[in-house]
Amino acid sequence: MELKKTNLMKYVLFILYIFILIDLLLLAREVDMEVGVNIIPFYSFKMFIPLLKSGYQSYRYLAISNLFGNILIFIPMGIFLPLIFKRNNNFLYLLINTFLISLSIEVIQYYTKLGTADVDDIILNVLGSVLGFAIYKIWKRGRKDEYFN
C-alpha cells in the first residue's frame, strides 16, 4: 500500500510541475506583437553576459533570470522523466525528450506571441534537465528502495 502512495505522489508532483511550467512559460506572459526569433546558438549569451556586469540592478536581474532561470526550471524535468518513465533512465532518451519538450514550448511561444523563440533557451533547458538527471542518478545510487523501481 505504501508503494502505491509513493507512485501516486510521483505522478501528482510531476503533473503539478507541468502546470507550473506551463504557467511560468506561457500563461504568465503577455502577448507581444513584436515576436522575436533567435536561431543562432549562444547569441543571447553574448547579450546577457555584459548585463551581469552592469551597474544597473534591473539589467543584472534580467540576465540572471534568463540565463539561470532557464536552467533551474528544467532541473525537475531531469528528475521526473527517469523517475516516472523508465525509458528516460537512458541519458540519450532524456536528452531527446527534453529537447522536444523545450522545442515545443519555444514553438508555442512563437505562434502565440507569448515570448521570443530562442535556441539558447533550448540549450539552457536541456542543460537544466542534464543537471536534474545527474541529481537523480546520485540520489538513486544512494538509495536501494522501491521508490526507484
N, C-alpha and C positions, 0 to 999 in steps of 0.2 A: 504494500500500500504506500509506503514511504517513497518508493521508486516512482510510482505513478504521479505523486505530488511533485516530485523533483522534475520529471519530464514536463508536466503541465506548467510548472514555473518557468522552465526554459522557453517554452513557446509563448507564454504570456509576456515575458520580458522582451523577447525578440519582436513580437507584434507591437509592443509599446515603443521600443526603439525605432521601428519602422515609421510609426506615426510621428514620433518626434523628428525624425529625419525629414519626412515629407513636410512637416510644419516649418522647420527651420530653412529648408532649401527651396520650398515652393510657396507655401501658404502665407508665410510671414512677410513676403515681399510684395512690393507694389509693381504694377505694370509700368514698364518703361518703354516708351515709343522708340527710343534710340537703342536698338538691340545691338550688342557688340558680339564679335566672334574673334577668338584668338586661336589660331591653329598652329602657331609657331611655338614649339616646346621651349620652356624656360623664359619666354618673353616677359611674362608678368613678374617673374622673379627679379629681372633686371630693373623693373619699375619699383617693386616693393622694398628691395634691399636698401636703396638710398633713403626711403621713407623711415626705415627703422632707425637710421642715424639722425633723422630730422629733429630739430629742436621743438617741433610742434607736436603736442600730445595727440591731437586728433589724427595726424598723419601716421604716427607710430602705432596708434590703436588700429587704424585701417590695415596697415601692413601686417601686424601681429595676428589680427583676427582672420585675415585672408590666408596667410601662409600657415599658421599653426592651427587655425580653426578647421581648415580642410583636412588636416591630418587627424586631429583629435576626434572629429565627428565620425570618422570611419574606423577608429580603433575597435569599437564594439562589433563592427561588421566582421572583422578578422577573428573575433572570439566566437560570435554567434554562428557564423556559417559552418565551421567544422564541428561545433558543439551540437548543432541540430541536424545538419545534412552531412552524413558520414563521408560522402564523396568529396566534400570540401576539406577533408583531412589531408588531402593531397595538395601540396603547395601550388602546383600548376592550375588545378581547378579553382582554388581560391583566387589566384591572380586573374584568371579569365572571368570568373563570375563577378568579382569586384569591379573589374574594368567595364564589364557590360552594364552593371548597375549604375556606375558613375557616368558612363556614356549616356545612358537613358535619361538620367537626371539632367545632364547638360543639354540634351536634345529637347527635353520638355521645357527647360528654362528658355531656350532659344525660341521655340514655337509659341510659347505662351507669353513671351516678352517679360518673363519674371526673373531675368538675370542675364548675365553675359555667359555665353558658351565659351569655355576656356579649357584648352587641352592641359594647362597647368593644374587646374582643379582636379582633373582626372588623375594626373601624376601624383598629386598630393593625397587624394583619396585612396589610391592604391597603396601608397606608402603607409598611410594610416592603417589600412587593413593588414599589411605585412607586419607592422608593429603589433597589432592585435593578435595576429596568428602566432607571433613569437611569444607573446604573453600567454596565450592559450597552451602552447606546447610546453613552456616552462611549468605552468600550473598543472598541466596534465601529468608531466613527469613526476611531480612531487606528490601526486595522489593516485591511489590504486583502488578506487571505489566505483560503484555502478554509475555515478554521475556522468562519466565519460564513455560509457558503453552504449 
